[in-house]
Amino acid sequence: MAAPIGQILLAPDTRPHVIDDCCTLIELEISEKSGVSGAAVKLAYKTVNTFKPGHIRFMVGRLLPEMVGKLEPYWAAFISSGSADFGDYLAKHGEEVAQALLSVTDAHAAASDRPTIIKAYNTVRGGAAKHIQIALPRVGDLVLKYAG
């Protein structure tokens, strides 16, 4: 059986590269957003970056272990399934995966003492599951880059 993705993605030599790739994935996903919800996501992202430069990268690093933990059962099921594409596997379980990942950000938002960050998060939270589901194929590719 393949190693747990936590062992791979969170290894000291690998983790900084995973964080870089996650930040690149976030920027790419945001740049491709359009319409009203896309504008809200772009504004929230810009607000956070303006209010606290480097905060997104910091939070990616901070949330990574919990996010990987939420992906771990899907990774194990993916390996058992014999499927070839983890992104496709995640997409097929999109709503469930999105809610699992959002449970991490929701908990951190609820514990935050930064009103501007909380307001930006709450502005985009309603449509967040849809945006996460769209990103799942790239999330799967990112995981496979290191664990595949």
Helices and strands as residue ranges (DSSP letters): H 5-9, H 15-31, H 35-51, H 55-81, H 86-92, H 94-111, H 115-125, H 128-147
